[in-house]
Amino acid sequence: MDLSSFRATDPAALFPASRSTHPPRILLLYGSLRNRSFSRFAAEEAGRILTLLGAEVRAFNPSGLPLPDDAPADHPKVAELREAVIWSEGMVWSSPERHGSMTAIMKAQIDWIPLALGGVRPTQGKTLAVMQVCGGSQSFNTVNQLRILGRWMRLLTIPNQSSVPKAFNEFDEAGRMKPSPYYDRIVDVMEELVKFTLLTRDIKDHLVDRYSERHESAAELSKRVNQSKAT
């Protein structure tokens, strides 16, 4: 072990004397472009709940986002997405289940979020809530896949989640969710997301600080996390 890179857990860093007081900043991503997009309706419902809970909410519209690697990173929609991710302290990912998986629209958004920008990871230590809507009976394929992606992006994915079966029955003509246990679950998930965000946002860097990365030199770390597309 490299003792110069080893650090014992610091309770003072986990429980700071002062904490941020601004509203938690939450970004909503959804995975369908249909006019009656139930994943968007669910995300919008989540946004209303988050606003009632005191959060500041933004939603990203994926319409016009190019396929990953089919446009430069300075494409306006890519830049908009990345700026919103950097702004956020937590996210909600809401996708339909299509062919037993998340949609390509949902995955494309996540693929455009870089693991690192100049050695800084824009998602690391931020919170995440995952939701899915189903055309048929209830499934958890998509939320399970979203959890895997959240872990890969080093997001703190909260324990609770939402899966809405037969979503066409759960929203009215205006796109508002009808009262039901499925709506109650979304309230539960958003309550939990706000709590975890408030608990962790000021200490997120400490929570995911790693010995193995401290052991690397800054130059080696930058080289590894910013590998060229060719590699």
Buried (B, 14 or more C-beta within 10 A) or exposed (E): EEEEEEEEEEEEBEEEEEEEEEBBBBBBBBBBBEEEBBBBBBBBBBBBBBBEBEBBBBBBBBEEBBEBEEBEEEBEBBEBBBEBBBEBBBBBBBBBBBEEBBBBBBBBBBEBBBBBBEEEBBBBBBBBBBBBBBEEEEBBBBBBBBBEBBEEBBBBBBEBBBBBBBBEEBBEEEBEBEEEEBBEBBBBBBBBBBBBBBBBBBBBEBBBBEEEBBBBEEEEBBEEBEEEEEE
